Amino acid sequence: MNLLSYLLDPANWPGGGKIIDLLLQHLTYTAAAVVIGALIAIPVGILIGHTGRGSFLVIGTSNAARAIPTLGLLVLVVVLLGTGIEKIVPVLAILALPAILTATAAGIGGADREAVHAARAIGLTETQIVAQVEWPLALPLVISGLRSATLQVVATATVAAFAAGGGLGRLLISGQRQNDYPQMFAGAALIAGLAIVLDVLLSGVGWLAGRTTRARRAVDRAVLQAEQDTDTPSRSEALT
């Protein structure tokens, strides 16, 4: 049995319910869930990281989300509310919350304290400190959290097919029902390939953000050093 036969058959790619359609559905589920998760988790993470309060919320949210049975929750949502992307995506967004929230809070809270103190010393407001100092320094870690969340949602979105949803998981379900192993192999390969592609793309974005952050830190250190060098003669003159 040729496990690649389903992937190599051009008839299985275009059209409704075929590979391209299911791939777009899977991407839609993933993108919508991660965006919703980010819109909730990033502001909360910034607030927690900047103020240093509410760390229990990060731990509690992470533990609670990991304890949720995804398939059971999806089936419950379908039974109570019916099928459709607007029903499936919020469940997947819950899974994206912990990684983004934890990464954002850690990134903001772990920003260079010298840069933060210098920003306060020159009179920046707390909002300006977050926007101009802490957020740029935390961005690589935030992207890492988005990356983890995306990979988790891509994998879990496969379960949406069991809850009468769409996505590449339908290839696994249909293949299992029909004992069509090439179709099941195609679904598994496409899901793994999609996860790898998204991981590489987000890794590249994270690398660029990290490079920008390192350059920004170097500039900030140079500015601080220049200010210290300027203040030192002034103090010496004042003493004399």
TORTORSE-992614 format. One record per residue (C-alpha): x, y, z; residue number from 1; residue in three letters. Coordinates in nm, 4 decimals. Layout:
BEGIN
xx=X&yy=Y&zz=Z&resi=NUM&resn=ALA
...
% end
This chain:
BEGIN
xx=0.0000&yy=0.0000&zz=0.0000&resi=1&resn=MET
xx=0.1388&yy=0.3357&zz=-0.1058&resi=2&resn=ASN
xx=0.0814&yy=0.5737&zz=0.1841&resi=3&resn=LEU
xx=0.1583&yy=0.8726&zz=-0.0397&resi=4&resn=LEU
xx=-0.1119&yy=0.7879&zz=-0.2932&resi=5&resn=SER
xx=-0.3679&yy=1.0235&zz=-0.1405&resi=6&resn=TYR
xx=-0.1257&yy=1.3176&zz=-0.1318&resi=7&resn=LEU
xx=-0.0022&yy=1.2521&zz=-0.4846&resi=8&resn=LEU
xx=-0.3501&yy=1.2364&zz=-0.6371&resi=9&resn=ASP
xx=-0.4286&yy=1.5837&zz=-0.7844&resi=10&resn=PRO
xx=-0.8026&yy=1.5149&zz=-0.7519&resi=11&resn=ALA
xx=-0.7749&yy=1.5271&zz=-0.3741&resi=12&resn=ASN
xx=-0.6431&yy=1.8837&zz=-0.3569&resi=13&resn=TRP
xx=-0.8946&yy=2.1350&zz=-0.5039&resi=14&resn=PRO
xx=-1.2668&yy=2.1656&zz=-0.4329&resi=15&resn=GLY
xx=-1.4890&yy=2.1667&zz=-0.1261&resi=16&resn=GLY
xx=-1.3913&yy=1.9219&zz=0.1446&resi=17&resn=GLY
xx=-1.0569&yy=1.8477&zz=-0.0188&resi=18&resn=LYS
xx=-0.7042&yy=1.9146&zz=0.1084&resi=19&resn=ILE
xx=-0.6811&yy=2.2853&zz=0.0230&resi=20&resn=ILE
xx=-1.0216&yy=2.3585&zz=0.1732&resi=21&resn=ASP
xx=-0.9416&yy=2.1649&zz=0.4917&resi=22&resn=LEU
xx=-0.5980&yy=2.3266&zz=0.5173&resi=23&resn=LEU
xx=-0.7531&yy=2.6752&zz=0.4984&resi=24&resn=LEU
xx=-1.0055&yy=2.5779&zz=0.7650&resi=25&resn=GLN
xx=-0.7255&yy=2.4534&zz=0.9896&resi=26&resn=HIS
xx=-0.5311&yy=2.7757&zz=0.9411&resi=27&resn=LEU
xx=-0.8434&yy=2.9811&zz=1.0105&resi=28&resn=THR
xx=-0.9087&yy=2.7956&zz=1.3356&resi=29&resn=TYR
xx=-0.5464&yy=2.8404&zz=1.4404&resi=30&resn=THR
xx=-0.5116&yy=3.2077&zz=1.3480&resi=31&resn=ALA
xx=-0.8434&yy=3.3089&zz=1.5041&resi=32&resn=ALA
xx=-0.7752&yy=3.1198&zz=1.8267&resi=33&resn=ALA
xx=-0.4231&yy=3.2602&zz=1.8691&resi=34&resn=VAL
xx=-0.5378&yy=3.6164&zz=1.7916&resi=35&resn=VAL
xx=-0.8200&yy=3.5946&zz=2.0456&resi=36&resn=ILE
xx=-0.5848&yy=3.4433&zz=2.3013&resi=37&resn=GLY
xx=-0.3278&yy=3.7163&zz=2.2372&resi=38&resn=ALA
xx=-0.5842&yy=3.9969&zz=2.2654&resi=39&resn=LEU
xx=-0.6737&yy=3.8703&zz=2.6120&resi=40&resn=ILE
xx=-0.3400&yy=3.7421&zz=2.7402&resi=41&resn=ALA
xx=-0.1006&yy=4.0162&zz=2.6262&resi=42&resn=ILE
xx=-0.2695&yy=4.3120&zz=2.8047&resi=43&resn=PRO
xx=-0.3139&yy=4.1048&zz=3.1220&resi=44&resn=VAL
xx=0.0468&yy=3.9830&zz=3.0993&resi=45&resn=GLY
xx=0.1739&yy=4.3399&zz=3.0560&resi=46&resn=ILE
xx=-0.0209&yy=4.4535&zz=3.3613&resi=47&resn=LEU
xx=0.1053&yy=4.1647&zz=3.5745&resi=48&resn=ILE
xx=0.4641&yy=4.1959&zz=3.4546&resi=49&resn=GLY
xx=0.4774&yy=4.5736&zz=3.4974&resi=50&resn=HIS
xx=0.3161&yy=4.5922&zz=3.8399&resi=51&resn=THR
xx=0.4531&yy=4.2650&zz=3.9756&resi=52&resn=GLY
xx=0.1065&yy=4.1810&zz=4.1071&resi=53&resn=ARG
xx=-0.1211&yy=3.8929&zz=4.0162&resi=54&resn=GLY
xx=0.1425&yy=3.6278&zz=3.9540&resi=55&resn=SER
xx=-0.1015&yy=3.3768&zz=4.1013&resi=56&resn=PHE
xx=-0.3269&yy=3.4478&zz=3.8022&resi=57&resn=LEU
xx=-0.0549&yy=3.3323&zz=3.5615&resi=58&resn=VAL
xx=0.0038&yy=3.0114&zz=3.7543&resi=59&resn=ILE
xx=-0.3665&yy=2.9443&zz=3.8055&resi=60&resn=GLY
xx=-0.4563&yy=3.0065&zz=3.4416&resi=61&resn=THR
xx=-0.1760&yy=2.7850&zz=3.3168&resi=62&resn=SER
xx=-0.2658&yy=2.4977&zz=3.5468&resi=63&resn=ASN
xx=-0.6394&yy=2.5264&zz=3.4792&resi=64&resn=ALA
xx=-0.5940&yy=2.5326&zz=3.1009&resi=65&resn=ALA
xx=-0.3695&yy=2.2268&zz=3.1095&resi=66&resn=ARG
xx=-0.6289&yy=2.0383&zz=3.3128&resi=67&resn=ALA
xx=-0.9131&yy=2.1004&zz=3.0654&resi=68&resn=ILE
xx=-1.0035&yy=1.7907&zz=2.8582&resi=69&resn=PRO
xx=-1.0020&yy=1.9410&zz=2.5097&resi=70&resn=THR
xx=-1.2122&yy=1.6786&zz=2.3353&resi=71&resn=LEU
xx=-1.4711&yy=1.6753&zz=2.6119&resi=72&resn=GLY
xx=-1.4984&yy=2.0537&zz=2.6092&resi=73&resn=LEU
xx=-1.5344&yy=2.0626&zz=2.2299&resi=74&resn=LEU
xx=-1.8057&yy=1.7971&zz=2.2342&resi=75&resn=VAL
xx=-1.9901&yy=1.9811&zz=2.5134&resi=76&resn=LEU
xx=-1.9790&yy=2.3068&zz=2.3163&resi=77&resn=VAL
xx=-2.1109&yy=2.1340&zz=2.0038&resi=78&resn=VAL
xx=-2.3925&yy=1.9637&zz=2.1981&resi=79&resn=VAL
xx=-2.4991&yy=2.2878&zz=2.3680&resi=80&resn=LEU
xx=-2.4329&yy=2.5440&zz=2.0962&resi=81&resn=LEU
xx=-2.3991&yy=2.3522&zz=1.7699&resi=82&resn=GLY
xx=-2.1182&yy=2.3424&zz=1.5165&resi=83&resn=THR
xx=-1.9352&yy=2.6221&zz=1.3387&resi=84&resn=GLY
xx=-1.6111&yy=2.8134&zz=1.3587&resi=85&resn=ILE
xx=-1.7561&yy=3.0609&zz=1.6102&resi=86&resn=GLU
xx=-1.8185&yy=2.7701&zz=1.8487&resi=87&resn=LYS
xx=-1.4870&yy=2.5875&zz=1.8034&resi=88&resn=ILE
xx=-1.2451&yy=2.8817&zz=1.8067&resi=89&resn=VAL
xx=-1.3158&yy=3.0052&zz=2.1639&resi=90&resn=PRO
xx=-1.2332&yy=2.6591&zz=2.2970&resi=91&resn=VAL
xx=-0.9033&yy=2.6596&zz=2.1102&resi=92&resn=LEU
xx=-0.8344&yy=3.0160&zz=2.2286&resi=93&resn=ALA
xx=-0.8507&yy=2.8932&zz=2.5890&resi=94&resn=ILE
xx=-0.5592&yy=2.6623&zz=2.5103&resi=95&resn=LEU
xx=-0.3581&yy=2.9510&zz=2.3638&resi=96&resn=ALA
xx=-0.3948&yy=3.1696&zz=2.6739&resi=97&resn=LEU
xx=-0.1424&yy=3.0121&zz=2.9166&resi=98&resn=PRO
xx=0.1656&yy=3.0210&zz=2.6923&resi=99&resn=ALA
xx=0.1047&yy=3.3798&zz=2.5790&resi=100&resn=ILE
xx=0.0137&yy=3.5054&zz=2.9262&resi=101&resn=LEU
xx=0.3148&yy=3.3439&zz=3.0929&resi=102&resn=THR
xx=0.5601&yy=3.4630&zz=2.8269&resi=103&resn=ALA
xx=0.4278&yy=3.8202&zz=2.8285&resi=104&resn=THR
xx=0.4325&yy=3.8523&zz=3.2076&resi=105&resn=ALA
xx=0.7830&yy=3.7044&zz=3.2263&resi=106&resn=ALA
xx=0.9107&yy=3.9242&zz=2.9433&resi=107&resn=GLY
xx=0.7745&yy=4.2489&zz=3.0859&resi=108&resn=ILE
xx=0.8753&yy=4.1606&zz=3.4416&resi=109&resn=GLY
xx=1.2236&yy=4.0586&zz=3.3305&resi=110&resn=GLY
xx=1.2986&yy=4.3736&zz=3.1301&resi=111&resn=ALA
xx=1.6320&yy=4.5415&zz=3.2031&resi=112&resn=ASP
xx=1.5805&yy=4.7205&zz=3.5363&resi=113&resn=ARG
xx=1.8520&yy=4.9761&zz=3.4634&resi=114&resn=GLU
xx=1.6709&yy=5.0826&zz=3.1487&resi=115&resn=ALA
xx=1.3410&yy=5.1031&zz=3.3385&resi=116&resn=VAL
xx=1.4959&yy=5.3117&zz=3.6191&resi=117&resn=HIS
xx=1.6609&yy=5.5403&zz=3.3648&resi=118&resn=ALA
xx=1.3264&yy=5.5885&zz=3.1880&resi=119&resn=ALA
xx=1.1626&yy=5.6860&zz=3.5171&resi=120&resn=ARG
xx=1.4531&yy=5.9180&zz=3.5963&resi=121&resn=ALA
xx=1.4009&yy=6.1170&zz=3.2767&resi=122&resn=ILE
xx=1.0308&yy=6.1574&zz=3.3538&resi=123&resn=GLY
xx=0.8575&yy=5.8989&zz=3.1349&resi=124&resn=LEU
xx=0.5094&yy=5.7938&zz=3.2450&resi=125&resn=THR
xx=0.4339&yy=5.4315&zz=3.3299&resi=126&resn=GLU
xx=0.2546&yy=5.3887&zz=2.9971&resi=127&resn=THR
xx=0.5545&yy=5.5295&zz=2.8106&resi=128&resn=GLN
xx=0.7886&yy=5.3012&zz=3.0056&resi=129&resn=ILE
xx=0.5850&yy=4.9980&zz=2.9011&resi=130&resn=VAL
xx=0.5571&yy=5.1063&zz=2.5382&resi=131&resn=ALA
xx=0.9103&yy=5.2356&zz=2.4838&resi=132&resn=GLN
xx=1.1230&yy=5.0237&zz=2.7176&resi=133&resn=VAL
xx=0.9624&yy=4.7091&zz=2.8565&resi=134&resn=GLU
xx=0.7594&yy=4.5985&zz=2.5542&resi=135&resn=TRP
xx=1.0471&yy=4.6142&zz=2.3014&resi=136&resn=PRO
xx=1.2709&yy=4.4218&zz=2.5430&resi=137&resn=LEU
xx=0.9997&yy=4.1638&zz=2.6122&resi=138&resn=ALA
xx=0.9001&yy=4.1152&zz=2.2477&resi=139&resn=LEU
xx=1.1259&yy=3.8132&zz=2.1726&resi=140&resn=PRO
xx=0.9829&yy=3.6260&zz=2.4720&resi=141&resn=LEU
xx=0.6276&yy=3.7242&zz=2.3759&resi=142&resn=VAL
xx=0.6853&yy=3.5858&zz=2.0261&resi=143&resn=ILE
xx=0.8160&yy=3.2673&zz=2.1851&resi=144&resn=SER
xx=0.4888&yy=3.2421&zz=2.3757&resi=145&resn=GLY
xx=0.2906&yy=3.2996&zz=2.0557&resi=146&resn=LEU
xx=0.4969&yy=3.0295&zz=1.8907&resi=147&resn=ARG
xx=0.4215&yy=2.7781&zz=2.1649&resi=148&resn=SER
xx=0.0528&yy=2.8692&zz=2.1595&resi=149&resn=ALA
xx=0.0344&yy=2.8359&zz=1.7813&resi=150&resn=THR
xx=0.1900&yy=2.4905&zz=1.7803&resi=151&resn=LEU
xx=-0.0427&yy=2.3738&zz=2.0553&resi=152&resn=GLN
xx=-0.3505&yy=2.5072&zz=1.8736&resi=153&resn=VAL
xx=-0.2411&yy=2.3565&zz=1.5404&resi=154&resn=VAL
xx=-0.2139&yy=2.0160&zz=1.7036&resi=155&resn=ALA
xx=-0.5352&yy=2.0495&zz=1.9049&resi=156&resn=THR
xx=-0.7382&yy=2.1866&zz=1.6119&resi=157&resn=ALA
xx=-0.7174&yy=1.8341&zz=1.4749&resi=158&resn=THR
xx=-0.9586&yy=1.7335&zz=1.7509&resi=159&resn=VAL
xx=-1.2136&yy=1.9803&zz=1.6129&resi=160&resn=ALA
xx=-1.3018&yy=1.7233&zz=1.3468&resi=161&resn=ALA
xx=-1.4221&yy=1.4883&zz=1.6211&resi=162&resn=PHE
xx=-1.6581&yy=1.7619&zz=1.7381&resi=163&resn=ALA
xx=-1.8199&yy=1.8021&zz=1.3952&resi=164&resn=ALA
xx=-1.5789&yy=2.0772&zz=1.2966&resi=165&resn=GLY
xx=-1.3538&yy=2.1039&zz=0.9922&resi=166&resn=GLY
xx=-0.9817&yy=2.1174&zz=0.9416&resi=167&resn=GLY
xx=-0.7254&yy=1.8568&zz=0.8503&resi=168&resn=LEU
xx=-0.8509&yy=1.6292&zz=1.1238&resi=169&resn=GLY
xx=-1.1356&yy=1.5298&zz=0.8915&resi=170&resn=ARG
xx=-0.8846&yy=1.3360&zz=0.6842&resi=171&resn=LEU
xx=-0.8028&yy=1.1276&zz=0.9893&resi=172&resn=LEU
xx=-1.1690&yy=1.0717&zz=1.0759&resi=173&resn=ILE
xx=-1.2759&yy=0.9857&zz=0.7210&resi=174&resn=SER
xx=-0.9734&yy=0.7650&zz=0.6692&resi=175&resn=GLY
xx=-1.0404&yy=0.5757&zz=0.9906&resi=176&resn=GLN
xx=-1.4044&yy=0.5159&zz=0.8994&resi=177&resn=ARG
xx=-1.3152&yy=0.3930&zz=0.5517&resi=178&resn=GLN
xx=-0.9982&yy=0.2059&zz=0.6527&resi=179&resn=ASN
xx=-0.8216&yy=0.4371&zz=0.4088&resi=180&resn=ASP
xx=-0.4674&yy=0.4434&zz=0.5491&resi=181&resn=TYR
xx=-0.3226&yy=0.6702&zz=0.2766&resi=182&resn=PRO
xx=-0.5849&yy=0.9315&zz=0.3659&resi=183&resn=GLN
xx=-0.5025&yy=0.9030&zz=0.7351&resi=184&resn=MET
xx=-0.1316&yy=0.9284&zz=0.6582&resi=185&resn=PHE
xx=-0.1998&yy=1.2370&zz=0.4444&resi=186&resn=ALA
xx=-0.3848&yy=1.4061&zz=0.7292&resi=187&resn=GLY
xx=-0.1097&yy=1.3315&zz=0.9811&resi=188&resn=ALA
xx=0.1645&yy=1.4430&zz=0.7399&resi=189&resn=ALA
xx=-0.0141&yy=1.7675&zz=0.6521&resi=190&resn=LEU
xx=-0.0744&yy=1.8568&zz=1.0168&resi=191&resn=ILE
xx=0.2900&yy=1.7880&zz=1.1029&resi=192&resn=ALA
xx=0.4069&yy=1.9836&zz=0.7981&resi=193&resn=GLY
xx=0.1839&yy=2.2798&zz=0.8847&resi=194&resn=LEU
xx=0.3185&yy=2.2843&zz=1.2404&resi=195&resn=ALA
xx=0.6780&yy=2.2768&zz=1.1139&resi=196&resn=ILE
xx=0.6199&yy=2.5592&zz=0.8642&resi=197&resn=VAL
xx=0.4523&yy=2.7818&zz=1.1251&resi=198&resn=LEU
xx=0.7257&yy=2.7025&zz=1.3769&resi=199&resn=ASP
xx=0.9982&yy=2.8010&zz=1.1309&resi=200&resn=VAL
xx=0.8186&yy=3.1244&zz=1.0372&resi=201&resn=LEU
xx=0.7637&yy=3.2286&zz=1.3987&resi=202&resn=LEU
xx=1.1201&yy=3.1286&zz=1.4858&resi=203&resn=SER
xx=1.2408&yy=3.3655&zz=1.2149&resi=204&resn=GLY
xx=1.0231&yy=3.6462&zz=1.3501&resi=205&resn=VAL
xx=1.1528&yy=3.5769&zz=1.7006&resi=206&resn=GLY
xx=1.5124&yy=3.5814&zz=1.5783&resi=207&resn=TRP
xx=1.4616&yy=3.9187&zz=1.4087&resi=208&resn=LEU
xx=1.2950&yy=4.0582&zz=1.7207&resi=209&resn=ALA
xx=1.5802&yy=3.9286&zz=1.9360&resi=210&resn=GLY
xx=1.8370&yy=4.0838&zz=1.7056&resi=211&resn=ARG
xx=1.6552&yy=4.4184&zz=1.7211&resi=212&resn=THR
xx=1.6334&yy=4.3929&zz=2.0995&resi=213&resn=THR
xx=2.0055&yy=4.3225&zz=2.1342&resi=214&resn=ARG
xx=2.0825&yy=4.6250&zz=1.9183&resi=215&resn=ALA
xx=1.8472&yy=4.8381&zz=2.1267&resi=216&resn=ARG
xx=2.0115&yy=4.7226&zz=2.4481&resi=217&resn=ARG
xx=2.3532&yy=4.8095&zz=2.3107&resi=218&resn=ALA
xx=2.2337&yy=5.1597&zz=2.2204&resi=219&resn=VAL
xx=2.0684&yy=5.2054&zz=2.5611&resi=220&resn=ASP
xx=2.3854&yy=5.0981&zz=2.7400&resi=221&resn=ARG
xx=2.5909&yy=5.3381&zz=2.5296&resi=222&resn=ALA
xx=2.3534&yy=5.6240&zz=2.6095&resi=223&resn=VAL
xx=2.3593&yy=5.5437&zz=2.9809&resi=224&resn=LEU
xx=2.7378&yy=5.5212&zz=2.9786&resi=225&resn=GLN
xx=2.7610&yy=5.8540&zz=2.7977&resi=226&resn=ALA
xx=2.5308&yy=6.0143&zz=3.0532&resi=227&resn=GLU
xx=2.7384&yy=5.8738&zz=3.3388&resi=228&resn=GLN
xx=3.0594&yy=5.9972&zz=3.1773&resi=229&resn=ASP
xx=2.9030&yy=6.3417&zz=3.1386&resi=230&resn=THR
xx=2.7826&yy=6.3533&zz=3.4996&resi=231&resn=ASP
xx=3.1166&yy=6.2443&zz=3.6487&resi=232&resn=THR
xx=3.3190&yy=6.5584&zz=3.5513&resi=233&resn=PRO
xx=3.0328&yy=6.7799&zz=3.6643&resi=234&resn=SER
xx=3.0344&yy=6.6250&zz=4.0070&resi=235&resn=ARG
xx=3.4124&yy=6.6509&zz=4.0297&resi=236&resn=SER
xx=3.3956&yy=7.0207&zz=3.9383&resi=237&resn=GLU
xx=3.1260&yy=7.0759&zz=4.1990&resi=238&resn=ALA
xx=3.3475&yy=6.9225&zz=4.4665&resi=239&resn=LEU
xx=3.6405&yy=7.1408&zz=4.3720&resi=240&resn=THR
% end
